[in-house]
Amino acid sequence: MNIEIIEERDNPLLKRKEYDFIISFEGITPSRADVRKKLLSVLSSDSKLTILDSYSTEYGMNSAKGLVKVYFDAESMRVEPKHRLARNFPKESKDEVKKESKDEPKAEPTDEPKAEPTDESKAEPTDEPKDESKAEPTDEPKADSTEEVKAESKED
């Protein structure tokens, strides 16, 4: 795998440098993690401040073009979308987390009795309605809006 930096741009507004690159490879397209590791070694940059934005291959070619951003400080990385940060800094995989949890001893059960339900939770429901905000029906029928419109039009 060979990386060639095509263009280097300084972006003082966003406090970063942007690099366009071409990566040459044989066989399958390298993974994002492999490309990122190679870029870190070529650019001699801090892994926490380097974002591999994108890279893509053309059909049938053994090379890819891409963009990498190197920030000056962690505070200026706020402008990066969350999905791009997640791709560059993946969390531990579920398999690794499961292995770690198996190695840790399980918490032993305690001899303390469980709390019993209180009298309020045991109380049976009553037949009284709990919602007092319901309005009682009135004897006055509501006028139909279409009837009112018809009555007004006849008067004219």
C-alpha positions as CSV (number, residue, x, y, z in Angstrom):
1,M,0.0,0.0,0.0
2,N,1.5,3.3,-1.1
3,I,0.1,6.8,-0.3
4,E,0.8,9.9,-2.3
5,I,-0.2,13.4,-1.0
6,I,-1.6,15.3,-3.9
7,E,-2.5,18.6,-2.3
8,E,-2.1,20.2,1.1
9,R,-4.5,23.1,2.1
10,D,-4.3,25.1,5.3
11,N,-7.8,26.0,6.7
12,P,-7.2,28.6,9.4
13,L,-10.9,29.3,9.9
14,L,-11.6,25.7,11.0
15,K,-8.1,25.3,12.6
16,R,-7.1,22.3,10.4
17,K,-5.0,21.1,7.5
18,E,-6.7,19.2,4.7
19,Y,-4.9,16.7,2.5
20,D,-6.0,15.1,-0.8
21,F,-4.3,11.8,-1.3
22,I,-4.1,8.8,-3.7
23,I,-3.6,5.4,-2.2
24,S,-2.3,2.6,-4.5
25,F,-2.9,-1.0,-3.4
26,E,-3.0,-4.5,-4.8
27,G,-6.0,-6.9,-4.4
28,I,-9.0,-5.7,-2.4
29,T,-9.6,-2.2,-1.3
30,P,-8.0,-1.7,2.1
31,S,-10.2,-1.1,5.2
32,R,-10.7,2.4,6.6
33,A,-8.6,1.4,9.7
34,D,-5.7,0.3,7.5
35,V,-5.8,3.5,5.4
36,R,-6.0,5.6,8.6
37,K,-3.0,3.9,10.1
38,K,-0.9,4.4,7.0
39,L,-2.0,8.1,6.8
40,L,-1.0,8.6,10.4
41,S,2.5,7.3,9.7
42,V,2.9,9.3,6.4
43,L,1.6,12.6,7.9
44,S,3.3,12.1,11.4
45,S,0.1,13.4,13.0
46,D,-1.7,12.7,16.3
47,S,-4.3,9.9,15.9
48,K,-6.8,11.8,18.1
49,L,-6.7,14.8,15.9
50,T,-6.8,13.1,12.5
51,I,-10.0,12.4,10.6
52,L,-10.2,10.3,7.5
53,D,-13.1,12.1,5.8
54,S,-13.6,9.9,2.7
55,Y,-11.9,7.8,0.1
56,S,-13.3,5.9,-2.9
57,T,-12.1,3.8,-5.7
58,E,-13.1,3.8,-9.4
59,Y,-14.4,0.5,-10.8
60,G,-11.5,-1.8,-11.7
61,M,-8.7,0.4,-10.5
62,N,-6.1,-0.4,-7.8
63,S,-6.1,3.1,-6.4
64,A,-8.4,5.3,-4.4
65,K,-8.7,9.1,-3.9
66,G,-9.5,10.5,-0.6
67,L,-9.5,13.4,1.9
68,V,-8.0,13.5,5.4
69,K,-8.2,16.4,7.9
70,V,-5.7,17.1,10.6
71,Y,-6.9,19.4,13.4
72,F,-4.7,21.7,15.5
73,D,-6.6,21.0,18.7
74,A,-9.5,18.8,20.0
75,E,-11.8,21.7,20.5
76,S,-11.9,22.6,16.8
77,M,-13.1,19.0,16.0
78,R,-16.6,20.1,17.1
79,V,-17.5,20.9,13.4
80,E,-17.2,17.2,12.4
81,P,-20.5,15.3,12.1
82,K,-21.0,12.6,14.7
83,H,-21.1,9.8,12.2
84,R,-17.7,10.7,10.8
85,L,-16.2,10.8,14.3
86,A,-17.8,7.4,15.0
87,R,-16.2,5.9,11.9
88,N,-12.8,7.2,12.8
89,F,-12.9,6.4,16.6
90,P,-14.9,3.2,16.9
91,K,-16.0,2.0,20.3
92,E,-15.1,-1.4,21.6
93,S,-16.8,-4.2,19.7
94,K,-19.4,-6.3,21.4
95,D,-17.2,-9.4,21.3
96,E,-14.4,-7.5,23.2
97,V,-16.9,-6.3,25.8
98,K,-18.3,-9.8,26.3
99,K,-14.8,-11.2,26.8
100,E,-14.0,-8.6,29.4
101,S,-17.2,-9.2,31.3
102,K,-16.6,-13.0,31.4
103,D,-13.1,-12.4,32.9
104,E,-14.6,-10.2,35.7
105,P,-16.1,-12.1,38.7
106,K,-19.8,-11.9,39.0
107,A,-21.3,-10.0,42.0
108,E,-22.2,-12.4,44.7
109,P,-25.8,-12.4,46.0
110,T,-26.4,-10.7,49.3
111,D,-28.4,-12.1,52.2
112,E,-30.5,-9.0,52.5
113,P,-34.2,-9.5,52.1
114,K,-36.0,-7.9,49.3
115,A,-38.3,-5.0,50.0
116,E,-41.9,-6.0,50.3
117,P,-44.6,-4.0,48.6
118,T,-46.2,-1.3,50.6
119,D,-49.9,-1.2,51.6
120,E,-50.6,1.4,49.0
121,S,-49.6,-0.8,46.1
122,K,-51.6,-3.7,47.6
123,A,-54.8,-1.6,47.7
124,E,-57.6,-2.7,45.4
125,P,-58.9,-0.3,42.8
126,T,-62.1,1.5,43.6
127,D,-65.1,2.0,41.4
128,E,-64.9,5.8,41.8
129,P,-63.6,7.7,38.7
130,K,-60.2,9.2,39.3
131,D,-60.4,11.8,36.6
132,E,-62.4,14.7,37.9
133,S,-61.6,16.9,34.9
134,K,-64.3,15.3,32.8
135,A,-67.1,17.7,32.2
136,E,-70.7,16.6,32.7
137,P,-72.8,16.6,29.6
138,T,-75.1,19.6,29.2
139,D,-78.7,19.5,28.1
140,E,-78.1,22.1,25.4
141,P,-77.6,20.5,22.0
142,K,-74.7,21.9,20.1
143,A,-75.6,23.7,16.9
144,D,-74.3,22.3,13.7
145,S,-72.1,24.7,11.9
146,T,-73.6,23.9,8.5
147,E,-77.1,24.7,9.8
148,E,-75.9,28.1,11.0
149,V,-74.4,28.9,7.6
150,K,-77.6,27.9,5.8
151,A,-79.7,30.0,8.2
152,E,-77.4,33.1,7.7
153,S,-77.5,32.7,3.9
154,K,-81.4,32.5,3.9
155,E,-81.6,35.8,5.9
156,D,-79.7,37.7,3.2
